[in-house]
């Protein structure tokens, strides 16, 4: 076992109690073994807690938006939109906003309209 200030104090206490008292020495050794076991158990719990916190962070992070871009080459009277999740949607009247789309029906992520200003 690695000596720490606490274990050194216990050993000093044992010496003060007579040093040769086998019952005291055995009790101190048992206490030190239990402290070591609890220290390892605590380290394991801390690791598990860190892993759980990372999982919670991943699950609660906001989803990136699904970018929708209007297909300008679509010459029909409908509005065709290509999505970042590799799907396409067509609207007869208006586009996604006019039809109250807030999330992509294909992937479920929040919808982001891409406007090509070229």
DRENTORKOL-3810 file (N, C-alpha, C; in nm, 4 decimals):
REM DRENTORKOL-3810
@n.u->0.0841; n.v->-0.1166; n.w->0.0000; ca.u->0.0000; ca.v->0.0000; ca.w->0.0000; c.u->0.0891; c.v->0.1235; c.w->0.0000
@n.u->0.0482; n.v->0.2253; n.w->-0.0725; ca.u->0.1215; ca.v->0.3506; ca.w->-0.0773; c.u->0.1027; c.v->0.4263; c.w->0.0533
@n.u->0.2116; n.v->0.4745; n.w->0.1061; ca.u->0.2018; ca.v->0.5528; ca.w->0.2288; c.u->0.1480; c.v->0.6911; c.w->0.1972
@n.u->0.0537; n.v->0.7316; n.w->0.2769; ca.u->-0.0042; ca.v->0.8658; ca.w->0.2682; c.u->0.0128; c.v->0.9299; c.w->0.4049
@n.u->-0.0118; n.v->1.0587; n.w->0.4164; ca.u->-0.0048; ca.v->1.1204; ca.w->0.5494; c.u->-0.0980; c.v->1.0503; c.w->0.6495
@n.u->-0.2111; n.v->1.0006; n.w->0.6012; ca.u->-0.3043; ca.v->0.9330; ca.w->0.6907; c.u->-0.2477; c.v->0.8003; c.w->0.7406
@n.u->-0.1900; n.v->0.7216; n.w->0.6478; ca.u->-0.1338; ca.v->0.5919; ca.w->0.6898; c.u->-0.0141; c.v->0.6125; c.w->0.7815
@n.u->0.0648; n.v->0.7153; n.w->0.7559; ca.u->0.1782; ca.v->0.7452; ca.w->0.8439; c.u->0.1286; c.v->0.7823; c.w->0.9828
@n.u->0.0191; n.v->0.8559; n.w->0.9895; ca.u->-0.0389; ca.v->0.8936; ca.w->1.1191; c.u->-0.0867; c.v->0.7699; c.w->1.1936
@n.u->-0.1512; n.v->0.6764; n.w->1.1213; ca.u->-0.1976; ca.v->0.5543; ca.w->1.1863; c.u->-0.0808; c.v->0.4714; c.w->1.2385
@n.u->0.0253; n.v->0.4645; n.w->1.1617; ca.u->0.1421; ca.v->0.3889; ca.w->1.2076; c.u->0.2056; c.v->0.4563; c.w->1.3305
@n.u->0.2105; n.v->0.5886; n.w->1.3286; ca.u->0.2640; ca.v->0.6611; ca.w->1.4452; c.u->0.1765; c.v->0.6359; c.w->1.5667
@n.u->0.0450; n.v->0.6342; n.w->1.5456; ca.u->-0.0475; ca.v->0.6063; ca.w->1.6560; c.u->-0.0234; c.v->0.4662; c.w->1.7125
@n.u->0.0002; n.v->0.3704; n.w->1.6213; ca.u->0.0275; ca.v->0.2339; ca.w->1.6647; c.u->0.1517; c.v->0.2286; c.w->1.7528
@n.u->0.2548; n.v->0.3027; n.w->1.7156; ca.u->0.3777; ca.v->0.3057; ca.w->1.7950; c.u->0.3530; c.v->0.3690; c.w->1.9318
@n.u->0.2686; n.v->0.4738; n.w->1.9332; ca.u->0.2373; ca.v->0.5394; ca.w->2.0601; c.u->0.1587; c.v->0.4466; c.w->2.1532
@n.u->0.0806; n.v->0.3572; n.w->2.0941; ca.u->-0.0006; ca.v->0.2652; ca.w->2.1734; c.u->0.0814; c.v->0.1455; c.w->2.2203
@n.u->0.2076; n.v->0.1483; n.w->2.2038; ca.u->0.2894; ca.v->0.0386; ca.w->2.2514; c.u->0.3661; c.v->-0.0271; c.w->2.1402
@n.u->0.3287; n.v->-0.0020; n.w->2.0205; ca.u->0.4030; ca.v->-0.0524; ca.w->1.9065; c.u->0.4005; c.v->-0.2033; c.w->1.8929
@n.u->0.4081; n.v->-0.2742; n.w->2.0016; ca.u->0.4134; ca.v->-0.4186; ca.w->1.9945; c.u->0.2779; c.v->-0.4837; c.w->2.0128
@n.u->0.1772; n.v->-0.4064; n.w->2.0383; ca.u->0.0442; ca.v->-0.4605; ca.w->2.0602; c.u->-0.0108; c.v->-0.5139; c.w->1.9282
@n.u->-0.0193; n.v->-0.6454; n.w->1.9180; ca.u->-0.0605; ca.v->-0.7086; ca.w->1.7923; c.u->-0.2052; c.v->-0.6794; c.w->1.7574
@n.u->-0.2917; n.v->-0.6639; n.w->1.8590; ca.u->-0.4325; ca.v->-0.6330; ca.w->1.8318; c.u->-0.4468; c.v->-0.4947; c.w->1.7689
@n.u->-0.3728; n.v->-0.3980; n.w->1.8218; ca.u->-0.3791; ca.v->-0.2625; ca.w->1.7669; c.u->-0.3228; c.v->-0.2624; c.w->1.6253
@n.u->-0.2106; n.v->-0.3296; n.w->1.6052; ca.u->-0.1489; ca.v->-0.3355; ca.w->1.4723; c.u->-0.2419; c.v->-0.4038; c.w->1.3724
@n.u->-0.3085; n.v->-0.5098; n.w->1.4142; ca.u->-0.4010; ca.v->-0.5811; ca.w->1.3259; c.u->-0.5210; c.v->-0.4929; c.w->1.2913
@n.u->-0.5709; n.v->-0.4188; n.w->1.3900; ca.u->-0.6846; ca.v->-0.3296; ca.w->1.3656; c.u->-0.6450; c.v->-0.2183; c.w->1.2682
@n.u->-0.5254; n.v->-0.1646; n.w->1.2861; ca.u->-0.4782; ca.v->-0.0584; ca.w->1.1962; c.u->-0.4586; c.v->-0.1138; c.w->1.0552
@n.u->-0.3998; n.v->-0.2322; n.w->1.0435; ca.u->-0.3822; ca.v->-0.2935; ca.w->0.9114; c.u->-0.5166; c.v->-0.3194; c.w->0.8442
@n.u->-0.6144; n.v->-0.3639; n.w->0.9204; ca.u->-0.7486; ca.v->-0.3878; ca.w->0.8653; c.u->-0.8109; c.v->-0.2559; c.w->0.8205
@n.u->-0.7914; n.v->-0.1508; n.w->0.9018; ca.u->-0.8453; ca.v->-0.0190; ca.w->0.8648; c.u->-0.7786; c.v->0.0324; c.w->0.7383
@n.u->-0.6476; n.v->0.0146; n.w->0.7284; ca.u->-0.5769; ca.v->0.0590; ca.w->0.6082; c.u->-0.6222; c.v->-0.0187; c.w->0.4844
@n.u->-0.6439; n.v->-0.1483; n.w->0.4983; ca.u->-0.6923; ca.v->-0.2293; ca.w->0.3857; c.u->-0.8311; c.v->-0.1835; c.w->0.3427
@n.u->-0.9155; n.v->-0.1513; n.w->0.4401; ca.u->-1.0512; ca.v->-0.1036; ca.w->0.4077; c.u->-1.0453; c.v->0.0331; c.w->0.3405
@n.u->-0.9560; n.v->0.1185; n.w->0.3855; ca.u->-0.9398; ca.v->0.2503; ca.w->0.3222; c.u->-0.8946; c.v->0.2337; c.w->0.1775
@n.u->-0.8022; n.v->0.1439; n.w->0.1544; ca.u->-0.7541; ca.v->0.1194; ca.w->0.0179; c.u->-0.8673; c.v->0.0654; c.w->-0.0697
@n.u->-0.9470; n.v->-0.0271; n.w->-0.0176; ca.u->-1.0590; ca.v->-0.0830; ca.w->-0.0933; c.u->-1.1606; c.v->0.0262; c.w->-0.1275
@n.u->-1.1920; n.v->0.1096; n.w->-0.0293; ca.u->-1.2895; ca.v->0.2165; ca.w->-0.0514; c.u->-1.2364; c.v->0.3217; c.w->-0.1495
@n.u->-1.1064; n.v->0.3469; n.w->-0.1451; ca.u->-1.0461; ca.v->0.4425; ca.w->-0.2378; c.u->-1.0585; c.v->0.3917; c.w->-0.3809
@n.u->-1.0331; n.v->0.2631; n.w->-0.4024; ca.u->-1.0472; ca.v->0.2048; ca.w->-0.5364; c.u->-1.1936; c.v->0.2055; c.w->-0.5808
@n.u->-1.2819; n.v->0.1728; n.w->-0.4885; ca.u->-1.4252; ca.v->0.1724; ca.w->-0.5212; c.u->-1.4706; c.v->0.3132; c.w->-0.5586
@n.u->-1.4234; n.v->0.4133; n.w->-0.4843; ca.u->-1.4580; ca.v->0.5530; ca.w->-0.5136; c.u->-1.4082; c.v->0.5921; c.w->-0.6516
@n.u->-1.2861; n.v->0.5512; n.w->-0.6868; ca.u->-1.2318; ca.v->0.5830; ca.w->-0.8187; c.u->-1.3187; c.v->0.5210; c.w->-0.9284
@n.u->-1.3659; n.v->0.3986; n.w->-0.9039; ca.u->-1.4546; ca.v->0.3342; ca.w->-1.0007; c.u->-1.5858; c.v->0.4083; c.w->-1.0160
@n.u->-1.6420; n.v->0.4538; n.w->-0.9044; ca.u->-1.7670; ca.v->0.5310; ca.w->-0.9097; c.u->-1.7452; c.v->0.6630; c.w->-0.9832
@n.u->-1.6327; n.v->0.7280; n.w->-0.9592; ca.u->-1.6050; ca.v->0.8546; ca.w->-1.0267; c.u->-1.5930; c.v->0.8341; c.w->-1.1771
@n.u->-1.5295; n.v->0.7256; n.w->-1.2177; ca.u->-1.5178; ca.v->0.6944; ca.w->-1.3610; c.u->-1.6566; c.v->0.6715; c.w->-1.4223
@n.u->-1.7383; n.v->0.5932; n.w->-1.3535; ca.u->-1.8740; ca.v->0.5662; ca.w->-1.4023; c.u->-1.9549; c.v->0.6955; c.w->-1.4119
@n.u->-1.9397; n.v->0.7822; n.w->-1.3131; ca.u->-2.0112; ca.v->0.9098; ca.w->-1.3141; c.u->-1.9655; c.v->0.9973; c.w->-1.4310
@n.u->-1.8357; n.v->1.0012; n.w->-1.4578; ca.u->-1.7856; ca.v->1.0783; ca.w->-1.5724; c.u->-1.8429; c.v->1.0244; c.w->-1.7030
@n.u->-1.8473; n.v->0.8916; n.w->-1.7167; ca.u->-1.9030; ca.v->0.8314; ca.w->-1.8377; c.u->-2.0516; c.v->0.8644; c.w->-1.8525
@n.u->-2.1242; n.v->0.8601; n.w->-1.7425; ca.u->-2.2673; ca.v->0.8927; ca.w->-1.7458; c.u->-2.2877; c.v->1.0390; c.w->-1.7842
@n.u->-2.2058; n.v->1.1281; n.w->-1.7309; ca.u->-2.2176; ca.v->1.2705; ca.w->-1.7650; c.u->-2.1881; c.v->1.2948; c.w->-1.9126
@n.u->-2.0905; n.v->1.2239; n.w->-1.9678; ca.u->-2.0614; ca.v->1.2368; ca.w->-2.1105; c.u->-2.1794; c.v->1.1880; c.w->-2.1948
@n.u->-2.2405; n.v->1.0777; n.w->-2.1530; ca.u->-2.3571; ca.v->1.0254; ca.w->-2.2259; c.u->-2.4736; c.v->1.1234; c.w->-2.2199
@n.u->-2.4951; n.v->1.1821; n.w->-2.1039; ca.u->-2.6027; ca.v->1.2819; ca.w->-2.0898; c.u->-2.5751; c.v->1.4012; c.w->-2.1795
@n.u->-2.4507; n.v->1.4478; n.w->-2.1840; ca.u->-2.4153; ca.v->1.5606; ca.w->-2.2705; c.u->-2.4427; c.v->1.5290; c.w->-2.4166
@n.u->-2.4074; n.v->1.4059; n.w->-2.4592; ca.u->-2.4330; ca.v->1.3674; ca.w->-2.5986; c.u->-2.5825; c.v->1.3622; c.w->-2.6285
@n.u->-2.6602; n.v->1.3112; n.w->-2.5340; ca.u->-2.8045; ca.v->1.2966; ca.w->-2.5568; c.u->-2.8792; c.v->1.4289; c.w->-2.5521
@n.u->-2.8287; n.v->1.5243; n.w->-2.4761; ca.u->-2.9002; ca.v->1.6514; ca.w->-2.4609; c.u->-2.8466; c.v->1.7616; c.w->-2.5504
@n.u->-2.7416; n.v->1.7329; n.w->-2.6269; ca.u->-2.6875; ca.v->1.8336; ca.w->-2.7191; c.u->-2.7896; c.v->1.8596; c.w->-2.8293
@n.u->-2.8054; n.v->1.9843; n.w->-2.8673; ca.u->-2.9019; ca.v->2.0131; ca.w->-2.9737; c.u->-2.8589; c.v->1.9502; c.w->-3.1053
@n.u->-2.9564; n.v->1.8992; n.w->-3.1775; ca.u->-2.9287; ca.v->1.8351; ca.w->-3.3066; c.u->-2.8937; c.v->1.9425; c.w->-3.4091
@n.u->-2.7973; n.v->1.9159; n.w->-3.4953; ca.u->-2.7682; ca.v->2.0129; ca.w->-3.6009; c.u->-2.8871; c.v->2.0198; c.w->-3.6964
@n.u->-2.9109; n.v->2.1352; n.w->-3.7545; ca.u->-3.0278; ca.v->2.1467; ca.w->-3.8424; c.u->-3.0094; c.v->2.0695; c.w->-3.9725
@n.u->-3.1216; n.v->2.0366; n.w->-4.0333; ca.u->-3.1222; ca.v->1.9742; ca.w->-4.1658; c.u->-3.1429; c.v->2.0871; c.w->-4.2669
@n.u->-3.0417; n.v->2.1119; n.w->-4.3460; ca.u->-3.0470; ca.v->2.2236; ca.w->-4.4412; c.u->-3.1284; c.v->2.1841; c.w->-4.5648
@n.u->-3.2258; n.v->2.2676; n.w->-4.5975; ca.u->-3.3085; ca.v->2.2483; ca.w->-4.7164; c.u->-3.2727; c.v->2.3561; c.w->-4.8182
@n.u->-3.2512; n.v->2.3141; n.w->-4.9424; ca.u->-3.2206; ca.v->2.4083; ca.w->-5.0508; c.u->-3.3205; c.v->2.3875; c.w->-5.1637
@n.u->-3.3720; n.v->2.4992; n.w->-5.2140; ca.u->-3.4689; ca.v->2.4923; ca.w->-5.3241; c.u->-3.3963; c.v->2.4534; c.w->-5.4512
@n.u->-3.4529; n.v->2.3561; n.w->-5.5217; ca.u->-3.3967; ca.v->2.3099; ca.w->-5.6484; c.u->-3.4445; c.v->2.4035; c.w->-5.7573
@n.u->-3.3567; n.v->2.4959; n.w->-5.7981; ca.u->-3.3941; ca.v->2.5974; ca.w->-5.8986; c.u->-3.4106; c.v->2.5366; c.w->-6.0381
@n.u->-3.3548; n.v->2.4183; n.w->-6.0606; ca.u->-3.3652; ca.v->2.3566; ca.w->-6.1931; c.u->-3.4991; c.v->2.2872; c.w->-6.2139
@n.u->-3.5773; n.v->2.2775; n.w->-6.1092; ca.u->-3.7069; ca.v->2.2116; ca.w->-6.1173; c.u->-3.8055; c.v->2.3111; c.w->-6.1780
@n.u->-3.8446; n.v->2.2903; n.w->-6.3023; ca.u->-3.9207; ca.v->2.3904; ca.w->-6.3763; c.u->-4.0721; c.v->2.3731; c.w->-6.3675
@n.u->-4.1173; n.v->2.2773; n.w->-6.2925; ca.u->-4.2605; ca.v->2.2550; ca.w->-6.2779; c.u->-4.3186; c.v->2.3666; c.w->-6.1904
@n.u->-4.4468; n.v->2.3673; n.w->-6.1725; ca.u->-4.5102; ca.v->2.4687; ca.w->-6.0889; c.u->-4.5005; c.v->2.4362; c.w->-5.9408
@n.u->-4.4416; n.v->2.3245; n.w->-5.9079; ca.u->-4.4235; ca.v->2.2891; ca.w->-5.7671; c.u->-4.2864; c.v->2.3357; c.w->-5.7193
@n.u->-4.2743; n.v->2.3507; n.w->-5.5913; ca.u->-4.1468; ca.v->2.3853; ca.w->-5.5285; c.u->-4.0792; c.v->2.2570; c.w->-5.4829
@n.u->-3.9629; n.v->2.2255; n.w->-5.5416; ca.u->-3.8890; ca.v->2.1060; ca.w->-5.5008; c.u->-3.7722; c.v->2.1491; c.w->-5.4129
@n.u->-3.7566; n.v->2.0787; n.w->-5.2991; ca.u->-3.6505; ca.v->2.1098; ca.w->-5.2036; c.u->-3.5674; c.v->1.9860; c.w->-5.1774
@n.u->-3.4354; n.v->2.0025; n.w->-5.1863; ca.u->-3.3418; ca.v->1.8948; ca.w->-5.1531; c.u->-3.2941; c.v->1.9156; c.w->-5.0098
@n.u->-3.2768; n.v->1.8060; n.w->-4.9371; ca.u->-3.2421; ca.v->1.8152; ca.w->-4.7952; c.u->-3.1010; c.v->1.7629; c.w->-4.7683
@n.u->-3.0465; n.v->1.8046; n.w->-4.6572; ca.u->-2.9139; ca.v->1.7581; ca.w->-4.6157; c.u->-2.9142; c.v->1.6086; c.w->-4.5847
@n.u->-3.0309; n.v->1.5542; n.w->-4.5536; ca.u->-3.0395; ca.v->1.4103; ca.w->-4.5235; c.u->-3.0706; c.v->1.3290; c.w->-4.6494
@n.u->-3.0413; n.v->1.3880; n.w->-4.7662; ca.u->-3.0540; ca.v->1.3203; ca.w->-4.8962; c.u->-3.1957; c.v->1.2777; c.w->-4.9310
@n.u->-3.2878; n.v->1.3644; n.w->-4.9019; ca.u->-3.4261; ca.v->1.3423; ca.w->-4.9428; c.u->-3.4713; c.v->1.4633; c.w->-5.0241
@n.u->-3.5850; n.v->1.4533; n.w->-5.0866; ca.u->-3.6409; ca.v->1.5651; ca.w->-5.1620; c.u->-3.7892; c.v->1.5748; c.w->-5.1304
@n.u->-3.8375; n.v->1.6987; n.w->-5.1215; ca.u->-3.9787; ca.v->1.7233; ca.w->-5.0950; c.u->-4.0289; c.v->1.8270; c.w->-5.1936
@n.u->-4.1525; n.v->1.8095; n.w->-5.2366; ca.u->-4.2133; ca.v->1.9036; ca.w->-5.3303; c.u->-4.3408; c.v->1.9594; c.w->-5.2693
@n.u->-4.3625; n.v->2.0893; n.w->-5.2919; ca.u->-4.4813; ca.v->2.1578; ca.w->-5.2407; c.u->-4.5564; c.v->2.2186; c.w->-5.3575
@n.u->-4.6865; n.v->2.2049; n.w->-5.3544; ca.u->-4.7695; ca.v->2.2618; ca.w->-5.4597; c.u->-4.7896; c.v->2.4103; c.w->-5.4363
@n.u->-4.8152; n.v->2.4471; n.w->-5.3129; ca.u->-4.8352; ca.v->2.5877; ca.w->-5.2768; c.u->-4.7314; c.v->2.6293; c.w->-5.1730
@n.u->-4.6392; n.v->2.7167; n.w->-5.2125; ca.u->-4.5391; ca.v->2.7660; ca.w->-5.1189; c.u->-4.4292; c.v->2.6650; c.w->-5.0930
@n.u->-4.3462; n.v->2.6987; n.w->-4.9943; ca.u->-4.2347; ca.v->2.6122; ca.w->-4.9578; c.u->-4.2527; c.v->2.5565; c.w->-4.8177
@n.u->-4.1452; n.v->2.5144; n.w->-4.7566; ca.u->-4.1561; ca.v->2.4536; ca.w->-4.6239; c.u->-4.2103; c.v->2.5498; c.w->-4.5172
@n.u->-4.1647; n.v->2.6742; n.w->-4.5180; ca.u->-4.2117; ca.v->2.7700; ca.w->-4.4161; c.u->-4.3607; c.v->2.8012; c.w->-4.4340
@n.u->-4.4018; n.v->2.8214; n.w->-4.5586; ca.u->-4.5426; ca.v->2.8527; ca.w->-4.5846; c.u->-4.6336; c.v->2.7362; c.w->-4.5484
@n.u->-4.5780; n.v->2.6166; n.w->-4.5490; ca.u->-4.6548; ca.v->2.4976; ca.w->-4.5119; c.u->-4.6287; c.v->2.4548; c.w->-4.3677
@n.u->-4.5693; n.v->2.5455; n.w->-4.2900; ca.u->-4.5493; ca.v->2.5291; ca.w->-4.1451; c.u->-4.4592; c.v->2.4113; c.w->-4.1083
@n.u->-4.3574; n.v->2.3852; n.w->-4.1903; ca.u->-4.2591; ca.v->2.2822; ca.w->-4.1585; c.u->-4.1537; c.v->2.3447; c.w->-4.0657
@n.u->-4.1322; n.v->2.2858; n.w->-3.9515; ca.u->-4.0271; ca.v->2.3315; ca.w->-3.8603; c.u->-3.9174; c.v->2.2266; c.w->-3.8457
@n.u->-3.9531; n.v->2.1014; n.w->-3.8759; ca.u->-3.8577; ca.v->1.9903; ca.w->-3.8677; c.u->-3.8677; c.v->1.9075; c.w->-3.9955
@n.u->-3.7559; n.v->1.8478; n.w->-4.0320; ca.u->-3.7529; ca.v->1.7645; ca.w->-4.1522; c.u->-3.8283; c.v->1.6344; c.w->-4.1261
@n.u->-3.9261; n.v->1.6004; n.w->-4.2095; ca.u->-3.9971; ca.v->1.4738; ca.w->-4.1913; c.u->-3.9078; c.v->1.3525; c.w->-4.2190
@n.u->-3.7963; n.v->1.3751; n.w->-4.2889; ca.u->-3.7078; ca.v->1.2637; ca.w->-4.3214; c.u->-3.6183; c.v->1.2213; c.w->-4.2064
@n.u->-3.5598; n.v->1.3202; n.w->-4.1359; ca.u->-3.4643; ca.v->1.2865; ca.w->-4.0300; c.u->-3.5073; c.v->1.3376; c.w->-3.8925
@n.u->-3.6064; n.v->1.4268; n.w->-3.8878; ca.u->-3.6576; ca.v->1.4751; ca.w->-3.7595; c.u->-3.5809; c.v->1.5926; c.w->-3.7008
@n.u->-3.4728; n.v->1.6341; n.w->-3.7675; ca.u->-3.3943; ca.v->1.7468; ca.w->-3.7143; c.u->-3.4623; c.v->1.8790; c.w->-3.7468
@n.u->-3.4273; n.v->1.9860; n.w->-3.6723; ca.u->-3.4834; ca.v->2.1178; ca.w->-3.7043; c.u->-3.4489; c.v->2.1566; c.w->-3.8473
@n.u->-3.5390; n.v->2.2250; n.w->-3.9110; ca.u->-3.5245; ca.v->2.2612; ca.w->-4.0511; c.u->-3.4516; c.v->2.3952; c.w->-4.0638
@n.u->-3.3590; n.v->2.4040; n.w->-4.1583; ca.u->-3.2888; ca.v->2.5290; ca.w->-4.1893; c.u->-3.3007; c.v->2.5528; c.w->-4.3388
@n.u->-3.3527; n.v->2.6682; n.w->-4.3766; ca.u->-3.3701; ca.v->2.7020; ca.w->-4.5171; c.u->-3.2400; c.v->2.7644; c.w->-4.5688
@n.u->-3.1878; n.v->2.7087; n.w->-4.6761; ca.u->-3.0680; ca.v->2.7633; ca.w->-4.7395; c.u->-3.1131; c.v->2.8497; c.w->-4.8570
@n.u->-3.0652; n.v->2.9731; n.w->-4.8589; ca.u->-3.0993; ca.v->3.0636; ca.w->-4.9675; c.u->-2.9728; c.v->3.0895; c.w->-5.0487
@n.u->-2.9782; n.v->3.0548; n.w->-5.1756; ca.u->-2.8654; ca.v->3.0762; ca.w->-5.2647; c.u->-2.8762; c.v->3.2171; c.w->-5.3214
@n.u->-2.7844; n.v->3.3042; n.w->-5.2857; ca.u->-2.7903; ca.v->3.4452; ca.w->-5.3282; c.u->-2.7021; c.v->3.4730; c.w->-5.4479
@n.u->-2.6753; n.v->3.3741; n.w->-5.5305; ca.u->-2.5885; ca.v->3.3983; ca.w->-5.6470; c.u->-2.6684; c.v->3.4359; c.w->-5.7684
END
